[in-house]
Amino acid sequence: MKGTMLYGPRDVRFEERPDPSIIEPTDAIIQLSAACVCGSDLWPYRGIDPVRQPVPMGHEYVGIVEEVGSAVRNIKPGQFVVGSFFASDNTCEICRSGYQSACIHRQPGAPTGAQAEYARIPLADGTLVATPGLPSADLIPSLLSASDVFGTGWFAADAATAGPGKTVAVVGDGAVGLCAVIAARQMGAERIIAMSRHSDRQKLALEFGATDIVTERGDEGVAKIKELTGGLGAHSVIEAVGTQESMMQAIHSTRPGGHVGFVGVLHGVEIPGAPYFFSHVHLHGGPAPVRRYLPELIDLIWNRKINPGKVFDLTLPLAQVAEGYRAMDERRAIKALLRP
């Protein structure tokens, strides 16, 4: 088969790779129906996360099951499945508490190499969720989003305790932040403030349910949030970037007693002790336990109540994956969908 390899900063290659095979009896092999480039893929692509040897890329996936291991009981060949970017057994004590991304048997980043024609999925019974049937082509982008960006945005809104009567602010206008707007709306938030400087992303945020747009950043952005909330700050703030500036903007935009849900992969973030101590702000986040939410998200998508697949504003053949990385790196695209 062919798959995507990252050799170093801005060096993406689509090349021959070994066909995946069953290694553990709990594995499944799926034929990918769609893949995509994740915002987190840009950290190593830009050289911020060092690449010391060629690595297979891709962790967001949907597809049709080709083969299962001898211990797989619930997932069957021929099913269309959506999975999390963390492999988990979904039965351990941590999984049962809703944190499958911290499963005691987890396999971080599994499956790696999902920007390819086929992928091996470890712990298939716990990681994969089958859809009610084979989806129509127009549902596939939204189902794909559930495997990471939509599931992550949903966790961010949940961690920030978005809900009825609350004002939610979203820091970050990438795919995760935009999906968090959908989540906050579904959870009943009264007001959703999207922080964005880009007109195309502002338009999509409003379509997804944002009520206000704030273009300012940093201290000016915090001041604008305070102005919109009677000087108090938002009840719930979603941090979907992962930088020092975005994290401090999120914390400072939150009212005392409010909640920050952070899901941006943190790079160089340090939280000053004394100001945080006196802020009375709750912080909760990390790698999203997408598997917790998949049944609900699939149901919402399958019944066409939401359409998070609109975050894909560029569709390319898988062979042109390098252009997908370039377009997202240069902010010419919010998120690139790849078709095998």
C-alpha positions in Angstrom: 0.0 0.0 0.0 1.0 3.7 0.0 1.1 5.9 3.0 2.4 9.2 4.3 5.8 9.6 6.0 7.3 12.7 7.6 11.1 12.7 7.1 11.7 16.1 8.7 10.4 19.7 8.8 8.2 20.3 5.7 9.3 17.0 4.2 6.2 14.9 3.6 6.3 12.0 1.3 3.6 9.6 0.0 5.4 6.4 -0.6 5.2 2.6 -0.6 4.7 1.2 2.9 4.3 -2.4 4.2 0.7 -3.6 4.2 -0.6 -3.7 7.8 -1.3 -7.1 9.2 -2.8 -8.6 12.4 -0.1 -8.6 15.1 -2.2 -9.0 18.3 -5.4 -11.0 18.4 -7.2 -7.8 19.5 -6.2 -6.0 16.2 -8.4 -5.1 13.2 -7.3 -4.0 9.7 -9.4 -1.3 8.1 -9.5 0.0 4.6 -9.6 3.8 5.0 -12.5 5.6 3.4 -11.1 9.0 4.3 -8.3 10.5 6.2 -7.1 14.0 7.0 -4.4 16.3 8.3 -4.6 17.3 11.9 -3.5 20.6 13.4 -1.3 18.7 15.8 0.5 17.2 12.8 1.8 20.7 12.1 3.9 20.7 15.2 6.4 18.1 13.8 5.9 19.4 10.3 7.1 22.8 11.3 10.0 21.3 13.3 8.7 22.4 16.7 8.4 18.7 17.7 11.7 17.1 16.5 11.6 14.3 13.9 14.6 12.1 14.5 13.7 9.4 12.0 11.0 9.0 9.3 7.6 8.5 10.9 4.2 7.4 9.5 1.6 10.1 9.8 -2.2 10.2 10.5 -4.4 9.4 13.5 -7.9 10.3 12.3 -9.7 7.7 10.4 -12.9 6.0 9.2 -13.2 3.0 7.1 -14.5 -0.5 6.4 -13.2 -3.4 8.5 -11.2 -5.9 6.3 -10.0 -8.4 8.9 -10.1 -8.9 12.7 -8.0 -10.8 15.1 -9.1 -14.0 16.8 -10.0 -12.2 20.1 -12.1 -9.5 18.5 -15.8 -10.1 19.3 -17.8 -6.9 18.6 -16.2 -5.5 15.4 -16.8 -7.5 12.3 -15.5 -7.4 8.7 -17.7 -5.3 6.4 -18.7 -2.8 9.1 -18.0 0.9 8.7 -16.2 2.1 11.8 -15.1 5.3 13.5 -12.3 5.2 16.0 -10.4 7.3 18.5 -6.9 8.5 18.0 -6.0 6.6 21.2 -6.4 2.9 21.2 -8.1 1.7 24.4 -9.7 -1.4 25.7 -12.8 0.6 27.0 -13.1 -1.9 29.9 -10.4 -0.9 32.4 -11.3 1.1 35.5 -10.0 4.4 33.9 -11.9 3.8 30.7 -15.1 3.1 32.7 -14.6 6.4 34.4 -14.7 8.1 31.0 -11.0 8.7 30.3 -10.2 6.2 27.6 -7.2 8.3 26.4 -5.6 7.4 29.7 -6.6 3.7 29.5 -4.1 1.5 31.4 -3.5 -0.4 28.2 -3.6 2.6 25.9 -1.5 2.9 22.9 -0.9 6.7 22.4 -1.0 7.8 18.8 -2.5 4.5 17.7 -3.1 4.1 14.9 -0.2 6.0 13.5 0.0 6.0 9.8 -3.7 6.5 9.1 -2.9 8.9 6.2 -2.8 5.8 4.1 -4.8 3.2 2.3 -5.1 0.7 5.2 -4.4 0.9 8.9 -4.0 -1.6 11.8 -6.2 -0.7 14.7 -5.1 -2.1 18.1 -7.7 -3.0 20.8 -10.3 -2.9 18.1 -13.3 -3.9 20.3 -12.6 -0.9 22.6 -11.4 1.6 20.1 -13.8 1.3 17.2 -17.5 2.1 17.0 -19.5 0.8 14.1 -22.1 3.0 12.4 -25.7 1.7 12.0 -24.9 0.9 8.3 -22.8 2.0 5.4 -23.0 5.8 5.4 -23.7 7.9 2.4 -20.8 9.8 1.0 -21.9 13.1 2.3 -21.8 11.8 5.9 -18.2 10.6 5.8 -16.5 14.0 6.5 -18.6 14.5 9.6 -18.0 10.9 10.8 -14.2 11.5 10.2 -14.3 14.6 12.3 -15.7 12.6 15.2 -12.5 10.6 15.4 -10.6 13.6 16.6 -11.4 17.2 16.1 -15.1 17.0 16.8 -14.6 14.6 19.7 -11.9 16.9 21.0 -14.0 20.0 20.7 -16.8 18.2 22.5 -14.5 17.2 25.3 -13.2 20.8 25.6 -16.8 22.1 25.9 -17.6 19.3 28.4 -14.4 20.1 30.5 -15.4 23.8 30.5 -18.8 22.8 31.7 -20.7 24.5 28.9 -24.4 24.4 29.5 -27.7 26.2 29.7 -27.5 29.9 30.7 -23.7 30.1 30.3 -21.5 32.2 28.2 -18.8 30.2 26.5 -15.7 31.8 24.9 -13.6 29.8 22.4 -9.9 30.6 22.0 -8.7 29.2 18.7 -10.5 29.2 15.4 -9.0 26.0 13.9 -11.1 22.8 13.4 -11.1 21.9 17.1 -12.2 25.4 18.2 -14.9 25.5 15.5 -16.2 22.1 16.5 -16.2 23.2 20.1 -18.7 25.9 19.0 -21.1 23.1 17.8 -20.6 21.3 21.1 -21.3 24.3 23.2 -24.5 25.0 21.2 -25.6 21.4 21.6 -25.0 21.6 25.3 -27.3 24.5 25.5 -25.0 27.5 26.0 -26.8 30.8 25.9 -23.9 32.8 24.4 -20.9 31.6 22.5 -18.1 34.0 21.8 -15.7 32.9 19.0 -12.3 34.5 19.0 -11.1 34.8 15.4 -9.4 37.1 13.0 -10.2 35.2 9.8 -13.4 36.0 8.0 -13.9 32.5 6.6 -13.6 31.0 10.1 -15.8 33.7 11.6 -18.5 32.8 9.1 -18.3 29.1 9.9 -18.3 29.8 13.6 -21.5 31.8 13.3 -23.1 29.1 11.2 -22.1 26.6 13.9 -23.8 28.6 16.6 -21.5 31.4 17.7 -23.4 34.5 18.8 -20.4 36.9 19.0 -17.0 37.3 17.3 -14.0 38.8 19.0 -11.1 39.7 16.8 -8.7 40.9 19.5 -6.0 38.7 21.1 -4.0 38.7 24.2 -4.8 41.4 26.8 -7.0 43.2 24.3 -9.0 40.0 23.7 -9.4 39.5 27.5 -10.6 43.0 27.8 -13.2 42.5 25.1 -14.5 39.3 26.7 -14.8 41.2 30.0 -16.6 44.0 28.3 -19.1 41.6 26.8 -19.8 39.9 30.1 -20.3 42.8 32.4 -16.7 42.8 33.6 -16.9 39.3 35.0 -15.5 37.0 32.2 -17.1 34.0 30.6 -18.4 31.1 32.6 -16.7 28.6 30.3 -13.6 29.1 28.2 -12.2 26.6 25.6 -8.5 26.7 24.9 -7.8 25.0 21.5 -4.4 26.3 20.6 -1.7 25.2 23.1 0.6 28.2 23.4 1.5 30.4 26.3 -0.5 33.3 24.9 -3.6 31.3 24.2 -3.6 29.6 27.6 -3.2 32.9 29.5 -5.9 34.5 27.3 -8.2 31.7 28.2 -7.5 31.8 32.0 -7.8 35.6 32.2 -11.0 35.5 30.2 -12.7 33.3 32.7 -14.7 34.6 35.7 -13.9 33.5 39.2 -15.4 30.0 39.7 -15.5 29.5 35.9 -13.9 26.6 34.0 -11.3 26.4 31.3 -11.3 23.3 29.1 -7.9 23.0 27.4 -7.2 20.6 24.5 -4.6 22.4 22.5 -1.4 20.3 22.7 0.7 22.4 25.1 4.0 23.8 24.0 6.1 26.0 26.3 3.1 26.8 28.6 3.9 28.0 32.1 1.1 29.1 34.5 2.2 31.8 37.0 1.4 30.4 40.5 0.2 33.4 42.4 -2.2 34.9 39.8 -3.7 31.5 39.1 -4.1 30.8 42.8 -6.2 33.9 43.3 -8.2 33.5 40.1 -10.5 30.7 41.3 -10.5 29.3 37.8 -10.9 25.6 37.2 -8.6 24.0 34.7 -9.3 20.6 33.1 -8.2 19.1 29.8 -5.6 17.1 28.0 -5.9 14.4 25.3 -9.6 14.1 24.6 -11.2 10.8 25.6 -13.0 10.7 22.2 -14.1 7.1 22.7 -16.4 8.3 25.5 -18.4 10.5 23.2 -18.4 8.5 19.9 -21.7 6.8 20.3 -23.5 10.1 20.9 -21.6 12.0 18.2 -22.2 9.3 15.6 -25.9 9.3 16.5 -26.1 13.1 16.0 -24.2 12.9 12.7 -26.1 9.9 11.4 -29.4 11.6 12.1 -28.2 14.8 10.4 -28.6 17.0 13.5 -25.2 18.5 13.1 -22.6 18.8 10.3 -19.1 19.2 11.7 -17.7 17.9 8.4 -17.9 21.5 7.2 -14.6 22.2 8.9 -13.0 20.4 5.9 -12.6 23.2 3.4 -10.1 21.4 1.2 -10.4 17.9 -0.3 -7.5 16.3 -2.0 -6.5 12.8 -3.3 -4.4 11.1 -0.7 -1.4 11.2 -3.1 -1.4 15.0 -2.7 -1.2 14.9 1.1 1.9 17.1 1.0 -0.3 19.9 -0.4 -2.7 19.4 2.5 0.1 20.0 5.0 1.2 23.1 3.0 -2.3 24.5 2.8 -2.9 24.2 6.5 0.5 25.4 7.5 0.0 28.5 5.3 -3.6 28.9 6.7 -5.1 28.5 3.2 -7.2 25.7 4.6 -8.9 25.1 8.0 -8.6 21.3 7.6 -7.6 19.1 4.6 -9.6 15.9 3.9 -7.8 13.2 2.1 -9.6 10.7 -0.2 -7.7 7.4 -1.0 
